[in-house]
Amino acid sequence: MQAAKTKEPINVSLTLMDDRTISVSLDSTSTSAEVCQAVADQINLRDTYGFSLYITLFEKMWSLGSCGKHVFDAVSQCEQEMRRQGKEEKNVPWRLSIRKEIFTPWHDCSVDPISTDLIYRQVIKGIKLGEYTSEKDDDYVQLAAKHYYIQFGAAYKKENVQKVVDECIPTPLIENKSMAKWIELISSAHLEGPYADGTHSKDSVKGKLVDSAQQKWPLDFSKFYEVTMTSGPPLPKSRFVLAINWSGIFFMDGRDKRLLELPYIEVKEVQMVSEGHINSQSMRLTTVRGEFVLKSGDTVDFTALIEKNLNGLMERSMFALVQHDVNKPDNPTFMVCKRGDLLLVEKEYSTDESWIKATNQRTSSSGAVYKETVKFLPTLSKPTEEMLDLLSPGQKKTSATQSAQQRDESVAPISLKEFALQNFRPPSKDVGRQGGAKGAGREKLWACSREILKQPLMKSLVGNSDLSYLACNAFTAILKYMGDYPIKQARAPIELTDQIFGPATQHEALQDEIYCQIMRQMSSNNNRLSMERGWQLMWLCSGLFPPSPNLMTHTQRFLISRPKDPLSAGCLQRVQGMLSKEPRKLPPHIAEVDAIQQNSTQIFHKIHLPNNTDDLCEVTSTTTIKDLCHIIASQLKLSSADGYGLSMKTPYKVVNLDEEKYFFDTLRQSSDTPKKAKKVKEGNTANMPYLVIFKRKLWFNVTPGKDLVADLTFHFPQEMPKYLRGYHNCNKEDMITLGGLLFRTIVDSDRTQFVMIPRMLRQLVPADQIKSMSPEEWKKHIISSYNKQSGITVQEAKIAFLQNISSWPTFGCSFFEVKQTCESSYPNILWIAISKQGVSLIDPKTKELLVMHQFNRITEYSSDSNYFQMTIGTLLRGYTFVCETSQACTIEDLFKSYVSMYEKQREAILPKNHMFF
């Protein structure tokens, strides 16, 4: 603000890694890139790539990069942190410094001695402070030996070695091993090392030390981005940190645990994916390990960084891979090569020519080859044989086929034959098309068959005609889903999965039958496509209900005996996990079916928020509504998930979702088409459009200004519409003050919008009060209020709005318009307002509070169709209030939630107060 006000630059001191202090001039628009360039110009730094501006406050330091980030935005954050800690903002002890943040894969220390010296000093200081650590003492010894040579040359003095120990060995390591021991180790490394003869220049040794640090600590010289993987091969987590450095791309769980490491040579393509949301774009990362789609607010930045490294490596690479066979070329100077051959390209070749000279590493022959027939690999070192197998699709397939044959010969997958002998019905005499040999029928019951069932497999079901019919019907659907049975008319996969799993979710006796039918079709089945779909069904089934204890061991053995199948381990984990959970009540949701059909075991669901934004959350087959609420609260960094809830909006209704139920069960249950709606074909109800909305449901412990994320994402966008609909009883002064605040939330500081106020009154004033003054009068008062609030931001205006209305008795109430005839002293049309205080009945015309019933006085409550009723009990009498409303179920759910909240609070307090009773 000072810089903007005076319109003069401010001189700021900045520290370099060699302890020099540089003065730079900043104004209110200065960016980190401009500061880095200004410093580079002053100290004659030529190799500027990877140097970034850092800001430090107390013990916390973070990078501002070398980009378009405004320096004073970071300073403002420091001041806000001081304000949060209750300290004065005037003398905030922030400091600026320049550090090396990231290397290029082709970094060359000989290019710029000044750059190398700064990095060298950063490494020495970082080792001493514990920023760069190693599990091997020898790493410290070798770096210290180089540091000794750089500082003191080849001549040996014990006191100089002690200085080196003090400068670059972490204090805890000195205390653990003793100063004398470190002096001995470093002395030996120096005297017996390659620098004892003194023939090496100090700059070259600095370069070697920097190279060692670059190789040893790639993650410490990385850029980090928080991402969400929306599709890709299975990983332990879908939300993780993406680390990009000179060696490749890392998927990290925190700073230490690596989920996946991708060298640049494994990357096939990087592509931005347009989603229409500027603030959260996606990148498609195609690799030899699969295709990953990553979503982040920094997608543009890290995509550009990856592309820069890939392009730079390919420009400098001497290794190329032949893309297709070249047989008997017309020109004898051109060599014969096959697809997948690795070529070592001669260093000197013209980029303008259409051909290059190279040596085939397979045949050792040399010659020319057209550039269009090869692909340069993004690597500066020769790929290993294992890497070439990954990069050469043809060779990979052959290898995979051979290994598959070897696996089939050495490991026999376990079937249900043993279980069938004890638990399956006797085989039918009619064995159909698969043969009439004696014993073939028995084998048919546990091995793959294309014949439909006329009786269930489990002998326990044979006597029950209803369940037998459902079991046979399910097996027919399994055959159709797996492609083992002809289908006359195309059917949606969800229709078939409903037919397979729907009856089993309603009848526990069918659950083992479904497991057995699926495993039967996956035994002795040589059809690859059929097996893929069988695994899909097993995946879906294992997330619905577990096998019985009698079948569990056989199911586990079945899955364990197929370790190479991609879904085997996941199915085993899901089956075992279901043992400690309640079974699902409904068959798989369409999102589950679509995901597994696309070979994805991860499902991300869009959650809509009241401020018109949305978030992607990972959900599983057994994620409950309560689980999902905590996941969303964690992702949004809310202080607590208490009081929040999920609702589902369809074209026909809005339904609050029960926190104890499974997410996908509630979606299916809530999306059923009502009877009055137009009839649709069976199965299409699963495709009905719907929104899942996360919002504050219970308004307790809400103090505006305490949780800014909650205020801006939920409290303001939920309370502001209630105010504008006229639910609150407020005076003229309140409305003028709030009108000015709401106007600022819409236009910010744009005073040219004053003329639009008369047209914006529905966005600024309660609907029933607009006509209480003329539009021009409202305009005059709102402008006056707006001017009094000068200097506050849009966010601060929203918080101020909440703080103004938070003292009203109706703040945080949920309002419902109802019709009643049971109480003659009340108007026919009433508002029911539900809050933490209880249930209020309000006259809509006067906004007068007629009565307020606390929850402990309401003895019963229920809803039935479009009617809601509650029984209020007193010492003298009790009476029942009945009203008509289309939101009866929502009112009952809200009652239940508030009552449950108070019961939980009471249970938490009572044991402490009554522990001796």
Summary of the structure (lengths in Angstrom):
residues: 917
radius of gyration: 35.6
end to end distance: 63.1
largest distance: 111.9
contacts: 2686
relative contact order: 0.04
helix: 44%
strand: 20%
